[in-house]
Amino acid sequence: MSDDKIIIRPDGDLPARALVLQPDVKEQRRGAPAPVEDDPEAVRSMRARLDEGMALTGALGLDVAEGLVVPVARMRPSTLLGSGKVDEIKAKLEAAPVDLVVMNRPLTPIQQRNLEKAWNVKVIDRIWLILEIFADRARTREGRLQVELARLGYQRSRLVRSWTHLERQRGGRGFLAGPGETQIETDRRIIDDKMARLKLQLAEVVRTRELHRKKRREVPYPVVALVGYTNAGKSTLFNRVTGASVMAKDMLFATLDPTMRALDLPSGRRVILSDTVGFVSELPTGLIAAFRATLEEVREAALIIHVRDIADPDTGAQRRDVLHVLGELGMGHRLADDVLEFRNKLDMLEGEARERVLNEAARAEDAVAGSALSGEGLDRLFAAIDARLAIGDELAHFDVPHADGQALAWLYEHGEVAERADDEAVAHVAVRLKPQDLSRFHARWPHLSAPVSPT
């Protein structure tokens, strides 16, 4: 993989112009998995795939000259496309030159190399495109390390394309290059060394994050993680309810690094809300692995809020892709009980479409419809979060002397005070607590009685 920049044209300051191609592979479509049973619309159209590819290209700062769906009857190992389509696109490029071609699907190194030779233009695939976006947006040290690790892994697989002199051998002494070592072996060794160093640095960062996590467990506020397809409105919701200023734009992958803020629900319960990277269809496997540490916040969350862009025609397919990534993260067993859907962007729907979404959410036990932008439905979302987090709580009654203010403050901090009545010397409180918190309170203040009933 070349290291030269692709955002700016070689001859000036204007953005590079790109042609985006969406292969429509007939044989692959016939073997595609059926949509999930409860969502018959979870099949993404080729036009929707192309639109997403063009949006990803634009998100990198490239100027999209045109987007085309290209029929492919049978995939060719050498070029993916048939020879006729290769020639047809070559003629188009000669008539209207662009700076690069974006193929909105993974390409093998051989396919990438052969297409560049045939078209005499730089060709990148979907994986490289997403890697470039992540590299451009990552801000934390961990994010940058993870992206670089994923890029090196991709680059290593592309060495066959990067070098045209692989048959040439180089001599050397000692550790620099063994006798007869080929250039590709040398480059692979250099990349392996870089990846090993990055993994050590990343391990140190992950250890630091784990220390932070342990500290948060000592202050047992439940973590509520926002997940969803990229551009579904997670950061807008996060900013709306926490007053934060996370970047929130109508742009794919506006947020890459996780952000966490404390949030007090109307019930008085305090939670930690986590905004995470957006998911996308066909997310490169290397990126899923690289960002596994970042998404640990999701894996350890007490509740996951799946933010869906319910106004997007592709919302069913986006839902399927998000659940698929969560499954790849080892969270498939939690999807039924620990995921609450927020069907966002209700403000963009009108008439029957709006009523249908509201009625479906009202009938569902695991969904709330609303708008992060206008604030509609957030009261229902907060109530649903409270109800989910309250499952398993126990209602305990305490008679706490006013002189024992520390115990009373602890109850307010760790539980949800449902009732309180004060007389001259004592506060009579009913508090919903997790069983482990109730045990901690008994251990710390054993002299305070606590009749318990399930909530």
C-alpha positions as semicolon CSV with decimal commas, in nm:
position;residue;x (nm);y (nm);z (nm)
1;M;0,000;0,000;0,000
2;S;0,136;0,334;-0,094
3;D;0,181;0,603;0,168
4;D;0,109;0,898;-0,062
5;K;-0,186;1,117;0,021
6;I;-0,509;1,075;-0,172
7;I;-0,716;1,364;-0,036
8;I;-0,548;1,642;-0,238
9;R;-0,489;1,636;-0,611
10;P;-0,123;1,599;-0,706
11;D;-0,132;1,925;-0,906
12;G;-0,300;2,160;-0,661
13;D;-0,508;2,225;-0,351
14;L;-0,842;2,094;-0,479
15;P;-0,976;1,764;-0,340
16;A;-0,893;1,458;-0,544
17;R;-1,179;1,351;-0,771
18;A;-1,300;0,996;-0,729
19;L;-1,515;0,753;-0,925
20;V;-1,700;0,517;-0,688
21;L;-1,793;0,172;-0,818
22;Q;-2,035;-0,069;-0,653
23;P;-2,000;-0,420;-0,797
24;D;-2,330;-0,607;-0,814
25;V;-2,208;-0,967;-0,801
26;K;-2,498;-1,186;-0,917
27;E;-2,354;-1,517;-0,797
28;Q;-2,276;-1,366;-0,456
29;R;-2,625;-1,223;-0,424
30;R;-2,780;-1,565;-0,488
31;G;-2,579;-1,706;-0,200
32;A;-2,644;-1,417;0,037
33;P;-2,797;-1,497;0,377
34;A;-3,169;-1,446;0,418
35;P;-3,284;-1,143;0,617
36;V;-3,357;-1,186;0,985
37;E;-3,707;-1,318;1,045
38;D;-3,843;-1,012;1,225
39;D;-3,707;-0,765;0,971
40;P;-3,783;-0,855;0,609
41;E;-3,634;-0,523;0,495
42;A;-3,288;-0,614;0,622
43;V;-3,149;-0,655;0,271
44;R;-2,943;-0,363;0,150
45;S;-3,006;-0,258;-0,209
46;M;-2,715;-0,201;-0,446
47;R;-2,815;0,163;-0,474
48;A;-2,800;0,197;-0,094
49;R;-2,459;0,031;-0,090
50;L;-2,338;0,271;-0,358
51;D;-2,478;0,571;-0,168
52;E;-2,291;0,459;0,143
53;G;-1,969;0,411;-0,054
54;M;-2,004;0,762;-0,195
55;A;-2,072;0,900;0,155
56;L;-1,761;0,725;0,290
57;T;-1,559;0,871;0,003
58;G;-1,691;1,217;0,078
59;A;-1,622;1,171;0,450
60;L;-1,254;1,134;0,365
61;G;-1,256;1,474;0,196
62;L;-1,262;1,345;-0,162
63;D;-1,469;1,495;-0,441
64;V;-1,707;1,227;-0,571
65;A;-1,725;1,274;-0,948
66;E;-1,970;0,990;-1,007
67;G;-2,100;0,666;-0,862
68;L;-2,190;0,357;-1,063
69;V;-2,342;0,018;-0,991
70;V;-2,146;-0,231;-1,203
71;P;-2,313;-0,566;-1,283
72;V;-2,080;-0,863;-1,237
73;A;-2,209;-1,197;-1,364
74;R;-1,911;-1,390;-1,229
75;M;-1,619;-1,268;-1,021
76;R;-1,281;-1,284;-1,198
77;P;-0,984;-1,367;-0,971
78;S;-0,762;-1,135;-1,174
79;T;-0,978;-0,821;-1,199
80;L;-1,308;-0,898;-1,020
81;L;-1,493;-0,744;-1,317
82;G;-1,527;-0,903;-1,657
83;S;-1,297;-0,786;-1,936
84;G;-1,582;-0,603;-2,110
85;K;-1,661;-0,399;-1,798
86;V;-1,293;-0,325;-1,743
87;D;-1,270;-0,186;-2,097
88;E;-1,596;0,006;-2,058
89;I;-1,476;0,179;-1,742
90;K;-1,138;0,244;-1,903
91;A;-1,313;0,434;-2,184
92;K;-1,512;0,632;-1,928
93;L;-1,195;0,725;-1,740
94;E;-1,024;0,836;-2,061
95;A;-1,322;1,057;-2,147
96;A;-1,355;1,204;-1,797
97;P;-1,032;1,149;-1,598
98;V;-1,037;1,116;-1,219
99;D;-0,759;1,092;-0,963
100;L;-0,862;0,758;-0,822
101;V;-1,125;0,484;-0,836
102;V;-1,292;0,362;-0,517
103;M;-1,419;0,004;-0,533
104;N;-1,684;-0,028;-0,263
105;R;-1,589;-0,383;-0,168
106;P;-1,269;-0,562;-0,068
107;L;-1,019;-0,632;-0,344
108;T;-0,741;-0,886;-0,346
109;P;-0,390;-0,747;-0,400
110;I;-0,383;-0,899;-0,750
111;Q;-0,718;-0,746;-0,845
112;Q;-0,608;-0,406;-0,717
113;R;-0,279;-0,420;-0,909
114;N;-0,438;-0,538;-1,234
115;L;-0,713;-0,277;-1,228
116;E;-0,456;-0,001;-1,173
117;K;-0,258;-0,126;-1,471
118;A;-0,568;-0,149;-1,691
119;W;-0,706;0,193;-1,598
120;N;-0,379;0,377;-1,533
121;V;-0,524;0,532;-1,218
122;K;-0,493;0,472;-0,845
123;V;-0,747;0,216;-0,716
124;I;-0,846;0,173;-0,351
125;D;-1,099;-0,065;-0,201
126;R;-1,355;-0,029;0,077
127;I;-1,119;-0,155;0,346
128;W;-0,849;0,099;0,261
129;L;-1,112;0,373;0,245
130;I;-1,240;0,297;0,596
131;L;-0,886;0,266;0,730
132;E;-0,800;0,611;0,589
133;I;-1,110;0,763;0,752
134;F;-1,022;0,609;1,087
135;A;-0,663;0,731;1,056
136;D;-0,788;1,081;0,978
137;R;-1,035;1,096;1,270
138;A;-0,866;0,913;1,559
139;R;-0,762;1,158;1,830
140;T;-0,666;0,957;2,138
141;R;-0,334;0,776;2,161
142;E;-0,512;0,443;2,181
143;G;-0,720;0,521;1,875
144;R;-0,415;0,620;1,671
145;L;-0,225;0,308;1,778
146;Q;-0,517;0,082;1,691
147;V;-0,564;0,240;1,350
148;E;-0,194;0,219;1,267
149;L;-0,189;-0,146;1,370
150;A;-0,484;-0,222;1,141
151;R;-0,326;-0,026;0,854
152;L;0,001;-0,216;0,887
153;G;-0,184;-0,546;0,883
154;Y;-0,357;-0,440;0,563
155;Q;-0,032;-0,313;0,415
156;R;0,140;-0,643;0,492
157;S;-0,118;-0,828;0,285
158;R;-0,055;-0,583;0,000
159;L;0,320;-0,631;-0,031
160;V;0,267;-0,839;-0,342
161;R;0,112;-0,531;-0,496
162;S;0,348;-0,271;-0,354
163;W;0,663;-0,417;-0,507
164;T;0,725;-0,491;-0,872
165;H;1,073;-0,625;-0,808
166;L;0,987;-0,916;-0,582
167;E;1,202;-1,152;-0,777
168;R;1,510;-0,946;-0,689
169;Q;1,716;-1,067;-0,396
170;R;1,937;-0,858;-0,174
171;G;2,247;-0,965;0,009
172;G;2,334;-0,854;0,356
173;R;2,515;-0,926;0,677
174;G;2,396;-1,002;1,024
175;F;2,043;-0,908;1,117
176;L;1,990;-0,648;0,843
177;A;1,921;-0,894;0,567
178;G;2,004;-1,259;0,538
179;P;2,182;-1,400;0,235
180;G;1,950;-1,405;-0,059
181;E;1,666;-1,239;0,133
182;T;1,406;-1,104;-0,108
183;Q;1,277;-0,750;-0,088
184;I;0,930;-0,871;0,009
185;E;1,077;-1,069;0,300
186;T;1,266;-0,764;0,417
187;D;0,957;-0,545;0,401
188;R;0,743;-0,805;0,573
189;R;1,000;-0,827;0,854
190;I;1,005;-0,448;0,890
191;I;0,626;-0,438;0,913
192;D;0,621;-0,727;1,161
193;D;0,870;-0,540;1,381
194;K;0,655;-0,224;1,368
195;M;0,342;-0,422;1,453
196;A;0,516;-0,589;1,747
197;R;0,618;-0,247;1,886
198;L;0,267;-0,109;1,837
199;K;0,114;-0,407;2,016
200;L;0,341;-0,346;2,316
201;Q;0,246;0,023;2,325
202;L;-0,121;-0,064;2,285
203;A;-0,103;-0,320;2,564
204;E;0,028;-0,049;2,797
205;V;-0,258;0,185;2,701
206;V;-0,511;-0,096;2,751
207;R;-0,368;-0,163;3,098
208;T;-0,417;0,204;3,183
209;R;-0,778;0,189;3,061
210;E;-0,837;-0,120;3,273
211;L;-0,715;0,069;3,581
212;H;-0,965;0,344;3,501
213;R;-1,236;0,081;3,461
214;K;-1,155;-0,067;3,802
215;K;-1,183;0,276;3,960
216;R;-1,524;0,322;3,798
217;R;-1,635;-0,014;3,938
218;E;-1,544;0,111;4,286
219;V;-1,789;0,396;4,228
220;P;-2,063;0,165;4,104
221;Y;-2,252;0,376;3,855
222;P;-2,382;0,153;3,577
223;V;-2,240;0,218;3,230
224;V;-2,493;0,276;2,952
225;A;-2,329;0,247;2,610
226;L;-2,459;0,402;2,290
227;V;-2,404;0,191;1,980
228;G;-2,542;0,211;1,630
229;Y;-2,473;0,244;1,264
230;T;-2,249;0,534;1,174
231;N;-2,441;0,862;1,139
232;A;-2,744;0,724;1,327
233;G;-2,734;1,015;1,573
234;K;-2,545;0,871;1,872
235;S;-2,333;1,180;1,931
236;T;-2,633;1,410;1,890
237;L;-2,816;1,208;2,156
238;F;-2,506;1,205;2,378
239;N;-2,468;1,583;2,352
240;R;-2,839;1,642;2,406
241;V;-2,864;1,452;2,734
242;T;-2,521;1,529;2,884
243;G;-2,454;1,881;2,760
244;A;-2,125;1,764;2,610
245;S;-1,975;1,892;2,286
246;V;-1,880;1,572;2,105
247;M;-1,843;1,622;1,730
248;A;-2,187;1,553;1,581
249;K;-2,221;1,602;1,207
250;D;-2,420;1,454;0,922
251;M;-2,110;1,256;0,829
252;L;-2,003;0,894;0,849
253;F;-1,761;0,818;1,134
254;A;-1,784;1,164;1,292
255;T;-1,698;0,993;1,626
256;L;-1,414;0,743;1,663
257;D;-1,277;0,777;2,014
258;P;-1,504;0,680;2,305
259;T;-1,634;0,960;2,526
260;M;-1,791;0,913;2,870
261;R;-1,999;1,148;3,085
262;A;-2,201;1,112;3,405
263;L;-2,576;1,146;3,356
264;D;-2,844;1,187;3,623
265;L;-3,174;1,030;3,521
266;P;-3,501;1,196;3,631
267;S;-3,542;0,922;3,894
268;G;-3,220;1,036;4,059
269;R;-3,024;0,733;3,939
270;R;-2,678;0,826;3,813
271;V;-2,524;0,643;3,516
272;I;-2,214;0,679;3,302
273;L;-2,310;0,731;2,938
274;S;-2,056;0,617;2,676
275;D;-2,054;0,732;2,313
276;T;-1,873;0,489;2,083
277;V;-1,755;0,450;1,726
278;G;-2,028;0,391;1,469
279;F;-2,059;0,055;1,301
280;V;-2,079;0,002;0,928
281;S;-2,152;-0,289;0,697
282;E;-1,852;-0,501;0,601
283;L;-1,637;-0,342;0,870
284;P;-1,283;-0,470;0,813
285;T;-1,207;-0,763;1,042
286;G;-0,875;-0,604;1,133
287;L;-1,055;-0,296;1,260
288;I;-1,298;-0,498;1,469
289;A;-1,000;-0,668;1,632
290;A;-0,804;-0,344;1,665
291;F;-1,093;-0,159;1,830
292;R;-1,188;-0,445;2,058
293;A;-1,025;-0,266;2,352
294;T;-1,213;0,056;2,278
295;L;-1,539;-0,136;2,258
296;E;-1,470;-0,300;2,594
297;E;-1,688;-0,021;2,732
298;V;-1,976;-0,173;2,536
299;R;-1,898;-0,526;2,648
300;E;-1,897;-0,421;3,015
301;A;-2,199;-0,190;2,994
302;A;-2,498;-0,267;3,213
303;L;-2,724;-0,159;2,927
304;I;-2,669;-0,100;2,555
305;I;-2,872;0,164;2,373
306;H;-2,890;0,081;2,003
307;V;-2,951;0,413;1,828
308;R;-3,121;0,355;1,492
309;D;-3,183;0,604;1,214
310;I;-3,545;0,503;1,169
311;A;-3,590;0,753;0,883
312;D;-3,325;0,584;0,669
313;P;-3,476;0,349;0,408
314;D;-3,190;0,113;0,489
315;T;-3,263;0,101;0,863
316;G;-3,343;-0,271;0,864
317;A;-3,012;-0,366;0,705
318;Q;-2,826;-0,127;0,935
319;R;-2,986;-0,295;1,236
320;R;-2,873;-0,634;1,112
321;D;-2,516;-0,508;1,062
322;V;-2,496;-0,360;1,414
323;L;-2,622;-0,682;1,572
324;H;-2,375;-0,878;1,360
325;V;-2,079;-0,671;1,487
326;L;-2,201;-0,704;1,847
327;G;-2,213;-1,078;1,791
328;E;-1,855;-1,074;1,660
329;L;-1,752;-0,893;1,977
330;G;-1,879;-1,190;2,177
331;M;-2,202;-1,023;2,289
332;G;-2,456;-1,236;2,107
333;H;-2,587;-1,379;2,435
334;R;-2,678;-1,029;2,557
335;L;-2,876;-0,909;2,257
336;A;-3,211;-1,031;2,389
337;D;-3,197;-0,886;2,741
338;D;-2,946;-0,601;2,753
339;V;-3,018;-0,401;2,436
340;L;-3,273;-0,121;2,418
341;E;-3,348;0,041;2,082
342;F;-3,386;0,416;2,045
343;R;-3,553;0,467;1,708
344;N;-3,407;0,806;1,631
345;K;-3,483;1,086;1,381
346;L;-3,859;1,072;1,428
347;D;-3,855;1,443;1,342
348;M;-3,774;1,349;0,982
349;L;-4,093;1,142;0,941
350;E;-4,444;1,266;0,874
351;G;-4,795;1,129;0,842
352;E;-4,845;0,754;0,824
353;A;-4,475;0,673;0,840
354;R;-4,441;0,863;1,168
355;E;-4,752;0,702;1,317
356;R;-4,635;0,356;1,215
357;V;-4,298;0,403;1,391
358;L;-4,465;0,538;1,706
359;N;-4,717;0,254;1,717
360;E;-4,455;-0,016;1,660
361;A;-4,232;0,127;1,935
362;A;-4,529;0,150;2,175
363;R;-4,605;-0,219;2,122
364;A;-4,242;-0,326;2,161
365;E;-4,093;-0,397;2,502
366;D;-3,741;-0,309;2,393
367;A;-3,785;0,006;2,181
368;V;-3,853;0,378;2,219
369;A;-3,914;0,619;1,931
370;G;-3,801;0,980;1,943
371;S;-3,560;1,244;1,818
372;A;-3,223;1,330;1,967
373;L;-3,233;1,657;1,772
374;S;-3,569;1,784;1,900
375;G;-3,573;1,601;2,233
376;E;-3,899;1,423;2,157
377;G;-3,928;1,087;2,331
378;L;-3,629;1,136;2,561
379;D;-3,856;1,117;2,868
380;R;-3,974;0,775;2,748
381;L;-3,613;0,673;2,684
382;F;-3,505;0,775;3,035
383;A;-3,798;0,585;3,186
384;A;-3,709;0,276;2,984
385;I;-3,343;0,299;3,093
386;D;-3,451;0,331;3,455
387;A;-3,684;0,033;3,427
388;R;-3,414;-0,186;3,271
389;L;-3,151;-0,091;3,529
390;A;-3,398;-0,146;3,814
391;I;-3,442;-0,513;3,726
392;G;-3,304;-0,712;4,020
393;D;-3,310;-0,415;4,259
394;E;-3,437;-0,465;4,612
395;L;-3,642;-0,210;4,804
396;A;-3,491;-0,155;5,148
397;H;-3,627;0,063;5,431
398;F;-3,382;0,243;5,656
399;D;-3,420;0,462;5,964
400;V;-3,112;0,679;5,946
401;P;-3,037;0,930;6,225
402;H;-2,970;1,278;6,090
403;A;-2,642;1,267;6,278
404;D;-2,537;0,976;6,054
405;G;-2,522;1,193;5,744
406;Q;-2,251;0,982;5,577
407;A;-2,480;0,677;5,563
408;L;-2,763;0,883;5,419
409;A;-2,535;1,034;5,155
410;W;-2,412;0,684;5,063
411;L;-2,770;0,566;5,004
412;Y;-2,841;0,862;4,776
413;E;-2,521;0,803;4,585
414;H;-2,556;0,428;4,534
415;G;-2,929;0,375;4,521
416;E;-3,257;0,528;4,410
417;V;-3,445;0,687;4,701
418;A;-3,812;0,610;4,635
419;E;-3,960;0,765;4,951
420;R;-3,841;0,977;5,240
421;A;-4,008;1,104;5,553
422;D;-3,824;1,303;5,822
423;D;-3,896;1,353;6,189
424;E;-3,691;1,547;6,437
425;A;-3,406;1,297;6,470
426;V;-3,443;1,035;6,195
427;A;-3,486;1,013;5,817
428;H;-3,712;0,722;5,715
429;V;-3,612;0,627;5,362
430;A;-3,708;0,357;5,112
431;V;-3,421;0,290;4,871
432;R;-3,387;0,064;4,567
433;L;-3,046;-0,102;4,575
434;K;-2,864;-0,373;4,388
435;P;-2,812;-0,681;4,609
436;Q;-2,435;-0,626;4,615
437;D;-2,482;-0,263;4,725
438;L;-2,726;-0,368;4,996
439;S;-2,464;-0,612;5,130
440;R;-2,199;-0,339;5,124
441;F;-2,427;-0,106;5,320
442;H;-2,498;-0,375;5,583
443;A;-2,126;-0,441;5,619
444;R;-2,050;-0,071;5,667
445;W;-2,349;0,025;5,887
446;P;-2,467;-0,300;6,050
447;H;-2,663;-0,116;6,320
448;L;-2,915;0,022;6,068
449;S;-3,212;-0,211;6,009
450;A;-3,328;-0,277;5,653
451;P;-3,645;-0,472;5,590
452;V;-3,621;-0,577;5,224
453;S;-3,886;-0,643;4,960
454;P;-3,839;-0,710;4,585
455;T;-3,921;-0,422;4,350
